[in-house]
């Protein structure tokens, strides 16, 4: 073989190798691009359960029960929150919502009583964890996907400046509940009772805003239209009057329409980024674009009415809510007032909480709202909370001494 022919063969081989390498690299780059661009389909956190189904499923495998030890190292305000749930369960009206599955009203009350004893017992977190696993059944939320996935968000009580009368500065009203609003025995909004006695659906938010039909029924006036909407969504507020006095207002009723979030349209219109979905971003946007407030808030047809309140904000059980110890869920499928364990990585301490509230956006098994407290800092925490986790509930075992009413010696761990 001549030297020239050998060099020609070598050149051809090098070219073939380079082509193969290029094709392989291109193939890798193409596969990498597919992996980078691929996104899991979004979860439907508001997926409704089949008719008649409840949100909780009893855990039968002990290995699937959470370790509560770490959460039990922080008992701040937990006993107080349990007592508020017991106050609610002592009301005769609470019996209308039990049994919840296999949980009787008596068992629910006993569960809260024993849990209060436990958290005030002085036992170590490790010892309390052993008691919870031994004496209580744990139920898990089926979540949005039947796998336990729950989206946790936050809510709070804002503090806004306001006035009892309309002024040049304060011209955006919050309204009292109208006299013709009709509720069912369970608090469901039935509609508006007309002069002929017939009940019809109330107008939507947009119709109410443009018709001024509630003129003369104002409760308080605020200085910004989006502040009014924030109070509608949060369900309560503290209003700083011109004389400096703080007055509390709370949820009274709504117009019977389903809540609809304004966020999807704001994202679709390029007003908010998918990566920047929080209340702070919305407030910032509407401070600059006040002329667009009505356009977006009217996407939500639900309109809320308020009443003055004494003391701290109250939840849907008409009991005070406790920062980081009160959660809001869909009360048509979750048990009212019950003791829960929030398993989610938040910037705030939660752990154990009581199910004491509900909300317009908190529908279905895949949603849970954590109450963050009062004021701007609480608002920042609430606005930044948007994470998946698991939600558990604890009930005293039906065969326990406490449920059987035995008079024998109590477990020394609970003394």
Residue pairs with C-beta under 8 A, 6 or more apart in sequence:
43 144
43 145
43 149
43 151
43 366
43 388
44 144
44 366
45 144
45 149
45 150
45 151
45 364
45 366
45 367
46 144
46 363
46 364
46 366
46 367
47 144
47 145
47 364
47 365
47 366
48 363
48 364
49 55
49 142
49 333
49 364
49 365
53 333
54 100
54 101
54 333
54 334
55 141
55 142
55 329
55 330
55 333
55 334
55 365
56 101
56 139
56 140
56 141
56 142
56 334
56 335
56 393
57 139
57 140
57 141
57 142
58 137
58 138
58 139
59 65
59 137
59 138
59 139
59 140
59 392
62 133
64 140
65 133
65 138
66 138
66 341
66 343
66 390
66 392
67 129
68 125
68 128
68 129
68 132
68 133
68 341
68 351
68 352
69 125
69 126
69 128
69 129
70 125
70 351
71 341
71 351
71 352
72 119
72 125
72 128
72 129
72 351
72 352
73 125
74 349
74 351
75 119
77 322
77 323
77 324
77 325
78 119
78 325
78 352
79 116
79 119
79 120
80 322
80 325
81 322
81 325
81 326
81 353
81 354
81 356
82 112
82 115
82 116
82 119
82 339
82 354
83 116
84 319
84 320
84 322
84 354
84 356
85 112
85 317
85 319
85 337
85 338
85 339
85 354
85 356
86 109
86 112
86 113
86 116
86 337
87 319
88 94
88 317
88 318
88 319
88 336
88 337
88 356
89 105
89 108
89 109
89 112
89 337
94 105
94 336
94 337
95 105
96 185
96 186
97 331
97 335
97 336
98 104
98 105
98 108
98 335
99 105
100 108
100 335
102 398
103 335
103 395
106 403
107 395
107 396
107 398
107 403
108 335
108 337
108 338
108 395
110 396
110 402
110 403
111 136
111 338
111 339
111 394
111 395
111 396
112 337
112 338
112 339
113 402
114 135
114 136
114 396
114 402
114 414
115 136
115 339
115 394
117 414
118 128
118 131
118 132
118 414
119 128
121 128
121 413
121 414
121 415
123 131
123 413
127 413
130 413
131 411
131 413
131 414
132 138
132 394
135 396
135 397
135 400
135 411
136 394
136 395
136 396
136 397
137 394
137 395
137 396
137 397
137 398
138 341
138 392
138 393
138 394
139 392
139 393
139 394
139 395
140 148
140 390
140 391
140 392
140 393
141 148
141 150
141 334
141 365
141 368
141 390
141 391
141 392
141 393
142 148
142 365
143 149
143 150
143 365
143 366
143 390
143 391
144 150
144 151
144 364
144 365
144 366
144 367
145 366
148 390
148 391
149 366
149 388
149 390
150 344
150 365
150 366
150 367
150 368
150 388
150 389
150 390
150 391
151 366
151 367
151 368
151 386
151 387
151 388
152 342
152 344
152 346
152 368
152 369
152 370
152 385
152 386
152 387
152 388
152 389
153 361
153 367
153 368
153 369
153 370
153 382
153 385
153 386
154 348
154 369
154 370
154 371
154 372
154 381
154 382
154 383
154 384
154 385
155 233
155 234
155 235
155 328
155 359
155 369
155 370
155 371
155 372
155 382
156 234
156 371
156 372
156 373
156 374
156 375
156 378
156 379
156 381
156 382
157 234
157 236
157 237
157 238
157 313
157 373
157 374
157 375
157 378
158 227
158 230
158 231
158 234
158 237
158 238
158 375
158 379
159 237
159 238
159 239
159 240
159 246
159 374
159 375
159 376
160 222
160 223
160 224
160 227
160 230
160 231
160 237
160 238
160 239
160 240
161 170
161 222
161 223
161 239
161 240
162 170
162 220
162 221
162 222
162 223
162 239
162 240
162 241
163 169
163 170
163 220
163 221
163 241
163 242
164 220
164 221
164 241
165 221
166 173
166 218
166 221
167 221
169 223
170 221
170 222
170 223
171 221
171 223
172 221
172 222
172 223
172 224
172 225
172 227
172 228
173 214
173 218
173 219
173 220
173 221
173 222
173 228
174 218
174 219
174 220
174 221
174 222
174 228
174 231
174 237
174 249
174 306
175 214
175 217
175 218
175 219
175 305
175 306
176 217
176 218
176 219
176 252
176 305
176 306
176 307
177 252
177 253
177 305
177 306
177 307
178 192
178 214
178 217
178 305
180 192
180 193
180 194
181 189
181 191
181 192
181 193
181 202
181 253
181 305
182 189
182 190
182 191
182 192
182 193
182 199
183 189
183 190
183 253
184 190
189 202
189 253
189 254
189 255
189 256
190 199
190 256
191 199
191 200
191 201
191 202
191 256
192 199
192 200
192 201
192 202
193 199
194 200
201 256
201 257
202 208
202 255
202 256
202 257
202 303
203 211
203 213
203 255
204 255
204 257
204 298
204 301
204 303
205 255
205 257
205 297
205 298
205 300
205 301
205 302
205 303
206 298
206 301
208 214
208 255
208 303
209 294
209 298
219 249
219 306
219 307
219 308
220 239
220 247
220 249
220 306
222 228
222 231
222 239
224 290
225 290
225 293
225 294
225 297
226 282
226 283
226 286
226 287
226 290
226 293
226 297
229 293
229 297
230 237
230 279
230 283
231 237
231 249
231 304
231 306
232 302
232 303
232 304
233 360
233 361
235 250
235 251
235 304
235 313
235 357
235 359
236 248
236 249
236 250
236 251
236 309
236 313
236 314
237 248
237 249
238 246
238 247
238 248
238 249
238 374
239 246
239 247
239 248
239 249
240 246
241 247
247 308
248 308
248 309
248 310
248 311
248 312
248 313
249 306
249 307
249 308
249 309
250 306
250 307
250 308
250 309
250 313
250 314
251 304
251 305
251 306
251 307
251 316
252 304
252 305
252 306
252 307
253 304
253 305
254 302
254 303
254 304
254 305
254 360
255 301
255 302
255 303
255 304
255 305
257 301
257 302
257 303
258 301
258 302
258 360
259 300
259 302
259 359
259 360
259 361
259 363
260 299
260 300
260 301
260 302
261 300
261 361
262 296
262 297
262 299
262 300
263 272
263 277
263 282
265 296
265 299
266 272
266 282
266 285
266 296
267 273
267 274
267 277
271 285
271 289
271 292
271 296
272 281
272 282
272 285
273 281
277 386
278 383
278 384
278 386
279 379
279 382
279 383
280 379
280 380
280 383
280 384
281 383
286 292
286 293
302 360
304 360
311 320
312 320
312 321
313 320
313 321
313 374
314 320
314 321
315 321
315 326
315 328
315 356
315 357
315 358
315 371
316 328
316 331
316 356
316 357
316 358
317 336
317 337
317 356
317 357
319 356
321 356
321 357
321 371
322 354
322 356
322 371
323 371
323 372
323 373
323 374
323 378
324 348
324 349
324 350
324 353
324 370
324 371
324 372
324 373
325 352
325 353
325 354
325 371
326 353
326 354
326 356
326 357
326 370
326 371
327 340
327 342
327 353
327 354
327 355
327 356
327 357
327 368
327 369
327 370
327 371
328 355
328 356
328 357
328 358
328 359
328 362
328 368
328 369
328 370
328 371
329 355
329 358
329 362
329 367
329 368
329 369
329 391
330 358
330 362
330 363
330 364
330 365
330 367
331 358
333 364
333 365
334 355
334 365
335 355
335 393
336 355
336 356
337 354
337 355
337 356
338 354
338 355
338 393
338 395
339 352
339 354
339 393
339 394
340 352
340 353
340 354
340 355
340 391
340 392
340 393
340 394
341 351
341 352
341 353
341 391
341 392
341 393
341 394
342 350
342 351
342 352
342 353
342 368
342 370
342 389
342 391
343 389
343 390
343 391
343 392
344 350
344 387
344 388
344 389
344 390
345 387
345 389
346 370
346 385
346 387
347 381
347 384
347 385
348 370
348 372
348 381
348 385
350 370
353 370
355 393
357 369
357 371
359 369
361 367
361 369
362 368
362 369
368 391
370 382
370 385
372 378
372 379
372 381
372 382
372 385
373 381
396 402
396 403
397 403
401 408
401 410
401 411
